[in-house]
Amino acid sequence: MRHLFLCAVLLAVPPFVPAYAQTEARDVEVDDVANAKAAYLEARYEKAMELARPHAEQGNAEAQMLLGSLYTNGHGVDVNTDEAARWFSRAAAQGNANAQYLYGMLLEYGGVKGASSEKARASFLAAARQGHLPAQTELGMMLAAGSGGPRDFASAADWFEKAAAQGDPDAQYYLGTLLASGSGRPQNHTEAALFFTLSADQGHAEANYQLGLMLQDGVGVEKDASAAARRFRTAADRGLPDAQTSLGFAYLNGEGVERNDTLAAKWFVEAALRGNALAQERLARLFFLGQGVTRDITAALLWHSLAERGGITDETLKNAMEPEITPEIRAKVAEQLEKLDADRARNASTGPD
């Protein structure tokens, strides 16, 4: 018994290490972690792992962050979000704001074991309180959506304001939406337009679209069809279907741009392929009329059918097409719709690459 007790005491008392040896150990640790980071940046991932792992296991937060990044991205190892979360959580527990943010991202979006929106929200909050910009925006989004806890538009606006003041385009956009709707802040279209502009000028697609709508209608800003079309074009170029549809209508009606049916059809096609029902309905009309495109009753029926699936019914167009729709055309469109459904089902089952 005494022998066991002495062992316990000896284990509990750290051995004496000369000060110079402690300094040398710290220097080695700093050098190894710095070299591990350099190896990571040079895509020498195995070396980065070799240098970082011992120090990560000993509690070095930067080394733990590096291992988390390697496992998240599959650099030098197979992607393993659970392992990444384990390392990020250890660094987060030491108060590392970047780790708290990345741990929150994996908890919310990474599908890791034991994840929950409540845990993600708490991790974002810890990082946001340290001034972490992306965490402030993520926290604001969760508060606004009521994800991981009660919905709180006022607190969401507070966090968006903090991040927006530091120039974050997402925060500027979301703050604009709250001001436009009067959620968490008194409704103020002028201020909403200001924040949409700040975000849009950094290339934010949704902000450009919303600002385009305000310019189109003269809400919060002076009405300007040309400026609206430019904003729609910026968002459309970034693949936003609603903006592509609005730009299509601008070309179709000659609002802010010179009328051009061909360009109108082009943008309706872009939006229609992305599932915008309004663009699908308008494209069906263009194919029926041969406006901006070669007249094609089969294409008109296909896009009309897709628009109906999306909740837009055009009885006038339907009645106008009916006399020209042969059994062969109807069968061909049914076959095309069946193929589209099969493709969607296959993509849904396999998920993204």
C-alpha positions, 0 to 999 in steps of 0.5 A: 500500500505504501508503495502504491501511495508513493507512486501516486505522489510521485506521479502527482508531483511534476519532475524538476526541469531546468528553466533553460530546458523548459525554454528549449521545449517551448522553442521546439514547439513553436518551431514545429507548429510554425513549420507544420503551418508552412508545410500545410501551405506548401501542400506537404500535408503528411509533413504538416500532420507529422509535425503538428500531431504531437503538439496537438495531443499535448494541447497546443491549440494552433496544432489542434486547429491544423489537424482539424483543417487537415481532416475537414478538407481531406488533405493528406488523409481521408475526409473525417468531419468527426475527427475534425470536430474533435480537434476543433472542439479541443482548441475551442475549449481553450478559447480559440475563437477561430476554432469555436467558429469552425467547430460551430460550422461543423456542428451546424452544417457538417453532419458530425456525430452528436451535433445539434443547432443548440451546440452550434449556436453556443459555439458561434456565440463564444466566438462572436463575443471575442469579435470573430466576424464570420461567427457574428454573422452566423450567430445573427442568422441563427437568431433570425431563423430561430435555429438552436434556440428562440427566434430573436430578431432584435439580437440578430440585428445587434450581431449583424450591426457589429459585423456590418460595421466591420464590412461583412457583406453578408451581415450588411445584406441580412441587416438590410432585410431586417430593416426593410421588413421591420424585424428587430428594428423599426422599418426603414427602407432608406437605411435598408437600401444603404446596407444593401448598397454596401453589400452589393458593392462588394458583389453580394448577389442577393443584395444586388437583386434587392437593391435592384427591386428598390431602384425599380420601384423607387422604394428607399431610393430614387427610382432609376430603371437603368441602375436597377437593370445594372444591379439585376445584371450583376446578380444574374451573372452570379446565377441568381434565378430571381435576378435573371428573371427580372433582367429578362423582363427588363429586356422584354419591356425595355425598362432601363435597357434597350428592348431585346427579345433575344436577350430576354429569352436568354435570361428567362432560359437561365432562370427557368433551368434553375427552377424559377416558375415565373421565368418558365411561364414567360419562356413558354409564352415566348416559344408559343409566340416565337418571340426572341426564339424559334417558335416551338409548341413542344417547348412551349408545352414543356415550360408551361407544364413546369411552370404549373408544377411551380404554382403558376398557371396561365389559362390564357396561354393554355387555351391558346396552345390547346388546338396545336397540341397533338397526341405526339407532342403531348407524349413527347413532353410527358416523356421529357418530364418523366426523364427530368423527374428521374434525373432529379430523383437520381441526383437527390439520392446520390447527393452532391459530389 
